[in-house]
């Protein structure tokens, strides 16, 4: 078995390609936070794959292909670990009691909707899971964390990311308008945005728009903390999916060796790293600037990983199969938004 040092010459060219593409995607994501670096990364990767079709067909020179695959799998997992440093467990515990009930109902509603609608539309199981997870938890980060656990293909990840991105953009523009139409309070809107908008950047954008009109940052602060609390649901969801995937593979009729799909092999160990990073960031007295810096590195690595996924995605195939995932995303997103409002109303929180 090759050691990591022996693998470096094989994977380095592909990693460097992803790194070069990730830099402009990262800076464009900063300039246009509503879109975000991961979306730019995956789009740039897909466009380059069109110019170099052998990448998408997986026939490219082996060293480059190895590095691209390593970036989309392993570096993606390291990125999730680094994101844990930005999680302050005290803030999450404080807000969690208020938002937990809403989260449980929206999570359940999203997954039930994804299962039945995805089955009805004949969408691939992995794509259905990724869209359900992305809608109910935290958009691209949840998709990134879940993809290696369920062994999703790059085109399945690309479908999910593009679908989530579409509804992130829509949410930023219509949530503040709908919130005012419904006469919501600052805290009520913060709860709604934090539990019903997919991606953190879009939550912040929508809540900022609300707060700028309200003249205070109540909605923005509350929405951000609720969203970060919601992000922690990645941990139990990935564990459940790991167990399910392991059992499903063991029942596979294709004759694979059972030990190949043991729970130990499929267990998302990087999630343990994510929890450990959150504990270190909360209890070890590390300067906030350092913690924020580590989190930013993690976000940049996610842009790299999404670039690698874009490089491995066949754009024509993505477009030809693209309508059904969008319809599934719309159904999940609508159900999550409505269920969040209903539960908040019953809790007298709106």
PAMI-293491 format. One record per residue (C-alpha): residue number from 1; residue in three letters; chain; y, z, x. Coordinates in steps of 0.25 Angstrom, whole numbers. Last residue first. Layout:
<recs>
seq_type_mol_c2_c3_c1
NUM_ala_A_Y_Z_X
...
</recs>
This chain:
<recs>
seq_type_mol_c2_c3_c1
350_unk_A_140_61_-175
349_unk_A_133_74_-172
348_unk_A_129_79_-185
347_unk_A_115_80_-181
346_unk_A_111_71_-192
345_unk_A_122_61_-189
344_unk_A_118_61_-174
343_unk_A_103_58_-178
342_unk_A_108_46_-187
341_unk_A_118_41_-176
340_unk_A_107_41_-165
339_unk_A_97_34_-175
338_unk_A_107_23_-178
337_unk_A_110_20_-163
336_unk_A_96_21_-159
335_unk_A_91_12_-170
334_unk_A_102_1_-167
333_unk_A_98_1_-152
332_unk_A_83_0_-155
331_unk_A_85_-12_-165
330_unk_A_95_-19_-155
329_unk_A_86_-17_-143
328_unk_A_74_-23_-151
327_unk_A_83_-35_-155
326_unk_A_87_-37_-141
325_unk_A_73_-36_-136
324_unk_A_69_-47_-147
323_unk_A_80_-56_-142
322_unk_A_77_-57_-127
321_unk_A_64_-64_-126
320_unk_A_70_-78_-122
319_unk_A_81_-72_-115
318_unk_A_72_-63_-106
317_unk_A_62_-75_-103
316_unk_A_74_-83_-99
315_unk_A_79_-72_-90
314_unk_A_66_-70_-82
313_unk_A_68_-56_-77
312_unk_A_64_-51_-63
311_unk_A_78_-53_-57
310_unk_A_83_-45_-69
309_unk_A_74_-34_-66
308_unk_A_78_-33_-52
307_unk_A_93_-33_-57
306_unk_A_89_-21_-66
305_unk_A_83_-14_-54
304_unk_A_96_-16_-46
303_unk_A_105_-11_-58
302_unk_A_96_1_-59
301_unk_A_98_4_-44
300_unk_A_113_4_-47
299_unk_A_111_14_-58
298_unk_A_102_23_-49
297_unk_A_113_22_-38
296_unk_A_123_26_-49
295_unk_A_115_38_-52
294_unk_A_114_42_-37
293_unk_A_129_41_-37
292_unk_A_131_50_-49
291_unk_A_122_61_-43
290_unk_A_130_60_-30
289_unk_A_144_60_-37
288_unk_A_139_72_-46
287_unk_A_136_80_-33
286_unk_A_122_86_-32
285_unk_A_120_100_-38
284_unk_A_105_100_-38
283_unk_A_103_103_-53
282_unk_A_108_91_-61
281_unk_A_106_79_-52
280_unk_A_93_85_-46
279_unk_A_87_86_-60
278_unk_A_92_72_-64
277_unk_A_86_66_-51
276_unk_A_73_73_-54
275_unk_A_73_68_-68
274_unk_A_75_54_-63
273_unk_A_64_56_-52
272_unk_A_54_60_-63
271_unk_A_58_47_-70
270_unk_A_55_39_-57
269_unk_A_41_44_-59
268_unk_A_39_35_-71
267_unk_A_24_38_-73
266_unk_A_16_24_-72
265_unk_A_8_28_-60
264_unk_A_5_42_-64
263_unk_A_2_38_-78
262_unk_A_-9_29_-73
261_unk_A_-8_14_-76
260_unk_A_-15_9_-64
259_unk_A_-25_20_-66
258_unk_A_-30_13_-78
257_unk_A_-34_1_-70
256_unk_A_-30_-12_-78
255_unk_A_-40_-18_-88
254_unk_A_-30_-26_-96
253_unk_A_-33_-18_-109
252_unk_A_-22_-8_-106
251_unk_A_-25_6_-111
250_unk_A_-21_12_-98
249_unk_A_-8_4_-98
248_unk_A_-4_10_-111
247_unk_A_-7_24_-107
246_unk_A_2_22_-94
245_unk_A_13_15_-102
244_unk_A_13_27_-113
243_unk_A_14_38_-102
242_unk_A_25_30_-95
241_unk_A_32_28_-108
240_unk_A_32_43_-111
239_unk_A_37_46_-97
238_unk_A_48_35_-98
237_unk_A_53_41_-111
236_unk_A_53_55_-106
235_unk_A_62_52_-94
234_unk_A_71_41_-100
233_unk_A_75_51_-110
232_unk_A_85_56_-99
231_unk_A_94_44_-103
230_unk_A_97_51_-116
229_unk_A_103_63_-109
228_unk_A_112_53_-101
227_unk_A_116_46_-114
226_unk_A_119_59_-120
225_unk_A_128_63_-108
224_unk_A_135_50_-109
223_unk_A_138_50_-124
222_unk_A_143_64_-123
221_unk_A_153_61_-112
220_unk_A_158_48_-118
219_unk_A_159_54_-132
218_unk_A_167_66_-127
217_unk_A_176_58_-118
216_unk_A_189_59_-126
215_unk_A_200_50_-132
214_unk_A_191_45_-143
213_unk_A_194_30_-140
212_unk_A_190_31_-126
211_unk_A_179_40_-129
210_unk_A_172_29_-138
209_unk_A_174_18_-128
208_unk_A_168_28_-117
207_unk_A_156_31_-126
206_unk_A_153_16_-127
205_unk_A_154_14_-112
204_unk_A_147_27_-109
203_unk_A_135_23_-118
202_unk_A_135_9_-113
201_unk_A_134_14_-98
200_unk_A_123_23_-102
199_unk_A_115_13_-109
198_unk_A_108_13_-123
197_unk_A_118_17_-133
196_unk_A_112_26_-144
195_unk_A_111_40_-138
194_unk_A_124_41_-130
193_unk_A_132_33_-139
192_unk_A_128_41_-151
191_unk_A_130_54_-144
190_unk_A_143_50_-139
189_unk_A_147_45_-152
188_unk_A_144_58_-159
187_unk_A_151_66_-148
186_unk_A_164_58_-150
185_unk_A_162_59_-165
184_unk_A_157_47_-174
183_unk_A_165_41_-185
182_unk_A_155_30_-188
181_unk_A_165_19_-186
180_unk_A_169_26_-173
179_unk_A_155_26_-168
178_unk_A_152_12_-172
177_unk_A_164_7_-164
176_unk_A_160_16_-152
175_unk_A_146_10_-153
174_unk_A_149_-4_-154
173_unk_A_155_-9_-141
172_unk_A_146_-1_-131
171_unk_A_134_-2_-140
170_unk_A_134_-18_-139
169_unk_A_134_-17_-124
168_unk_A_123_-7_-123
167_unk_A_115_-16_-134
166_unk_A_115_-28_-125
165_unk_A_111_-20_-112
164_unk_A_99_-14_-119
163_unk_A_94_-28_-122
162_unk_A_96_-33_-108
161_unk_A_89_-21_-102
160_unk_A_77_-22_-112
159_unk_A_75_-37_-109
158_unk_A_77_-35_-94
157_unk_A_67_-23_-94
156_unk_A_56_-32_-101
155_unk_A_59_-44_-92
154_unk_A_57_-34_-80
153_unk_A_43_-30_-85
152_unk_A_41_-16_-90
151_unk_A_31_-7_-83
150_unk_A_33_4_-94
149_unk_A_37_14_-84
148_unk_A_45_4_-75
147_unk_A_53_0_-87
146_unk_A_57_14_-92
145_unk_A_67_18_-82
144_unk_A_74_5_-82
143_unk_A_74_4_-97
142_unk_A_80_18_-98
141_unk_A_91_15_-88
140_unk_A_94_2_-95
139_unk_A_97_8_-108
138_unk_A_97_23_-109
137_unk_A_87_29_-119
136_unk_A_85_23_-133
135_unk_A_89_9_-130
134_unk_A_83_7_-117
133_unk_A_70_14_-121
132_unk_A_68_5_-133
131_unk_A_72_-7_-125
130_unk_A_62_-3_-114
129_unk_A_51_0_-123
128_unk_A_53_-13_-131
127_unk_A_53_-21_-118
126_unk_A_40_-14_-114
125_unk_A_33_-17_-127
124_unk_A_37_-32_-127
123_unk_A_44_-36_-139
122_unk_A_36_-41_-151
121_unk_A_48_-39_-161
120_unk_A_41_-30_-170
119_unk_A_35_-22_-158
118_unk_A_49_-21_-152
117_unk_A_55_-16_-166
116_unk_A_44_-6_-168
115_unk_A_44_0_-154
114_unk_A_59_-1_-151
113_unk_A_62_5_-164
112_unk_A_53_17_-162
111_unk_A_58_18_-147
110_unk_A_73_18_-152
109_unk_A_71_28_-164
108_unk_A_64_38_-155
107_unk_A_74_37_-144
106_unk_A_86_38_-154
105_unk_A_79_50_-161
104_unk_A_76_58_-148
103_unk_A_90_54_-143
102_unk_A_97_60_-155
101_unk_A_89_73_-154
100_unk_A_92_74_-139
99_unk_A_107_72_-141
98_unk_A_113_86_-143
97_unk_A_102_93_-135
96_unk_A_103_83_-124
95_unk_A_118_85_-122
94_unk_A_117_98_-114
93_unk_A_103_95_-108
92_unk_A_109_81_-103
91_unk_A_121_88_-97
90_unk_A_113_98_-90
89_unk_A_103_87_-85
88_unk_A_114_79_-77
87_unk_A_108_65_-76
86_unk_A_115_57_-65
85_unk_A_104_60_-55
84_unk_A_94_54_-64
83_unk_A_99_40_-62
82_unk_A_93_40_-48
81_unk_A_79_41_-54
80_unk_A_81_29_-63
79_unk_A_86_21_-51
78_unk_A_74_24_-43
77_unk_A_65_18_-54
76_unk_A_73_5_-54
75_unk_A_72_4_-39
74_unk_A_57_5_-42
73_unk_A_55_-6_-53
72_unk_A_66_-16_-53
71_unk_A_69_-15_-39
70_unk_A_55_-15_-34
69_unk_A_53_-28_-42
68_unk_A_65_-35_-36
67_unk_A_60_-30_-22
66_unk_A_46_-36_-24
65_unk_A_52_-49_-29
64_unk_A_61_-51_-17
63_unk_A_50_-49_-8
62_unk_A_40_-58_-16
61_unk_A_49_-71_-16
60_unk_A_51_-74_-31
59_unk_A_40_-78_-40
58_unk_A_43_-67_-51
57_unk_A_47_-77_-61
56_unk_A_60_-70_-62
55_unk_A_62_-70_-47
54_unk_A_58_-85_-47
53_unk_A_69_-89_-56
52_unk_A_79_-87_-45
51_unk_A_92_-91_-52
50_unk_A_87_-85_-65
49_unk_A_82_-73_-58
48_unk_A_97_-71_-53
47_unk_A_102_-71_-67
46_unk_A_91_-61_-71
45_unk_A_95_-52_-60
44_unk_A_110_-53_-63
43_unk_A_107_-49_-78
42_unk_A_98_-37_-74
41_unk_A_109_-32_-64
40_unk_A_120_-34_-74
39_unk_A_112_-26_-84
38_unk_A_109_-15_-75
37_unk_A_124_-15_-70
36_unk_A_130_-11_-84
35_unk_A_135_-19_-96
34_unk_A_144_-9_-102
33_unk_A_147_-5_-88
32_unk_A_154_-18_-84
31_unk_A_161_-16_-71
30_unk_A_150_-6_-66
29_unk_A_139_-15_-71
28_unk_A_146_-26_-63
27_unk_A_146_-18_-51
26_unk_A_131_-15_-53
25_unk_A_127_-29_-56
24_unk_A_135_-34_-44
23_unk_A_127_-24_-35
22_unk_A_113_-26_-42
21_unk_A_112_-40_-37
20_unk_A_112_-36_-23
19_unk_A_103_-24_-25
18_unk_A_93_-33_-33
17_unk_A_92_-43_-21
16_unk_A_91_-31_-11
15_unk_A_79_-25_-19
14_unk_A_72_-39_-19
13_unk_A_74_-41_-4
12_unk_A_69_-26_-1
11_unk_A_56_-26_-9
10_unk_A_47_-33_2
9_unk_A_54_-28_14
8_unk_A_53_-13_8
7_unk_A_38_-14_4
6_unk_A_34_-9_18
5_unk_A_43_2_18
4_unk_A_38_6_4
3_unk_A_24_7_9
2_unk_A_14_-4_5
1_unk_A_0_0_0
</recs>
